[in-house]
Amino acid sequence: MSTTTECTLRVGIGDLARAITAVYGFADKSKPGDEQPMTVRIRLIAGRDHLQVCATDGRSAAMAWVEVLSDSRGKRFDADDGPFVVDLRPRHARAIANAITPNRVDGE
């Protein structure tokens, strides 16, 4: 039996792009033409206060944190709740990082 859970997290878009970029090299192909096994991934883990952006190629790993600004789970996030996890192939994570543009307000 599987369960589907939905939630909406709000994070700083620039922070998310920087986090993906920081860990991406740890899930990238080691050489052009190499096959990427299914275990190579970038994983997003939504905790209570932070979104963890993790990467692994099976030999090495990296992790970056992004502050969660708002979370639709709200007070329903109990201490015994597990993390909300999304796995991405490296090319999809890179596409997300390249596609998002931070809002620029007054030069910030």
Contacts in CASP RR format, 6 or more apart in sequence:
PFRMAT RR
TARGET T0000
AUTHOR 0000-0000-0000
METHOD contacts of the structure
MODEL  1
MSTTTECTLRVGIGDLARAITAVYGFADKSKPGDEQPMTVRIRLIAGRDH
LQVCATDGRSAAMAWVEVLSDSRGKRFDADDGPFVVDLRPRHARAIANAI
TPNRVDGE
5 84 0 8 1.000
6 72 0 8 1.000
7 46 0 8 1.000
7 71 0 8 1.000
7 72 0 8 1.000
7 73 0 8 1.000
7 84 0 8 1.000
8 71 0 8 1.000
8 72 0 8 1.000
9 46 0 8 1.000
9 51 0 8 1.000
9 68 0 8 1.000
9 70 0 8 1.000
9 71 0 8 1.000
9 72 0 8 1.000
10 68 0 8 1.000
10 69 0 8 1.000
10 70 0 8 1.000
10 71 0 8 1.000
11 51 0 8 1.000
11 66 0 8 1.000
11 67 0 8 1.000
11 68 0 8 1.000
11 69 0 8 1.000
12 66 0 8 1.000
12 67 0 8 1.000
12 69 0 8 1.000
12 102 0 8 1.000
13 100 0 8 1.000
13 101 0 8 1.000
13 102 0 8 1.000
13 103 0 8 1.000
14 100 0 8 1.000
14 102 0 8 1.000
15 66 0 8 1.000
15 67 0 8 1.000
16 51 0 8 1.000
16 53 0 8 1.000
16 66 0 8 1.000
16 96 0 8 1.000
16 97 0 8 1.000
16 100 0 8 1.000
17 97 0 8 1.000
17 100 0 8 1.000
17 102 0 8 1.000
18 64 0 8 1.000
19 51 0 8 1.000
19 53 0 8 1.000
19 64 0 8 1.000
19 65 0 8 1.000
19 66 0 8 1.000
20 42 0 8 1.000
20 53 0 8 1.000
20 64 0 8 1.000
20 93 0 8 1.000
20 94 0 8 1.000
20 96 0 8 1.000
20 97 0 8 1.000
21 97 0 8 1.000
22 53 0 8 1.000
22 62 0 8 1.000
22 64 0 8 1.000
23 42 0 8 1.000
23 53 0 8 1.000
23 54 0 8 1.000
23 55 0 8 1.000
23 62 0 8 1.000
23 63 0 8 1.000
23 64 0 8 1.000
24 42 0 8 1.000
24 55 0 8 1.000
24 90 0 8 1.000
24 93 0 8 1.000
24 94 0 8 1.000
24 97 0 8 1.000
25 55 0 8 1.000
25 62 0 8 1.000
25 90 0 8 1.000
26 55 0 8 1.000
26 56 0 8 1.000
26 57 0 8 1.000
26 60 0 8 1.000
26 61 0 8 1.000
26 62 0 8 1.000
27 40 0 8 1.000
27 41 0 8 1.000
27 42 0 8 1.000
27 55 0 8 1.000
27 56 0 8 1.000
27 57 0 8 1.000
27 90 0 8 1.000
27 93 0 8 1.000
28 57 0 8 1.000
28 90 0 8 1.000
29 36 0 8 1.000
29 90 0 8 1.000
30 57 0 8 1.000
36 89 0 8 1.000
36 90 0 8 1.000
37 58 0 8 1.000
39 56 0 8 1.000
39 58 0 8 1.000
40 56 0 8 1.000
40 57 0 8 1.000
40 58 0 8 1.000
40 89 0 8 1.000
40 90 0 8 1.000
41 55 0 8 1.000
41 56 0 8 1.000
41 87 0 8 1.000
41 88 0 8 1.000
41 89 0 8 1.000
41 90 0 8 1.000
42 53 0 8 1.000
42 54 0 8 1.000
42 55 0 8 1.000
42 87 0 8 1.000
42 88 0 8 1.000
42 89 0 8 1.000
42 90 0 8 1.000
42 93 0 8 1.000
43 52 0 8 1.000
43 53 0 8 1.000
43 54 0 8 1.000
43 55 0 8 1.000
43 56 0 8 1.000
43 85 0 8 1.000
43 86 0 8 1.000
43 87 0 8 1.000
43 88 0 8 1.000
44 51 0 8 1.000
44 52 0 8 1.000
44 53 0 8 1.000
44 54 0 8 1.000
44 85 0 8 1.000
44 86 0 8 1.000
44 87 0 8 1.000
44 88 0 8 1.000
45 51 0 8 1.000
45 52 0 8 1.000
45 54 0 8 1.000
45 83 0 8 1.000
45 84 0 8 1.000
45 85 0 8 1.000
46 68 0 8 1.000
46 71 0 8 1.000
46 83 0 8 1.000
46 84 0 8 1.000
46 85 0 8 1.000
47 68 0 8 1.000
47 77 0 8 1.000
47 83 0 8 1.000
47 84 0 8 1.000
48 68 0 8 1.000
48 71 0 8 1.000
48 77 0 8 1.000
49 67 0 8 1.000
49 68 0 8 1.000
50 65 0 8 1.000
50 66 0 8 1.000
50 67 0 8 1.000
50 68 0 8 1.000
51 65 0 8 1.000
51 66 0 8 1.000
51 67 0 8 1.000
51 68 0 8 1.000
52 63 0 8 1.000
52 64 0 8 1.000
52 65 0 8 1.000
52 66 0 8 1.000
53 63 0 8 1.000
53 64 0 8 1.000
53 65 0 8 1.000
53 66 0 8 1.000
54 61 0 8 1.000
54 62 0 8 1.000
54 63 0 8 1.000
55 61 0 8 1.000
55 62 0 8 1.000
55 63 0 8 1.000
55 90 0 8 1.000
55 93 0 8 1.000
56 62 0 8 1.000
71 77 0 8 1.000
73 81 0 8 1.000
73 84 0 8 1.000
88 96 0 8 1.000
END
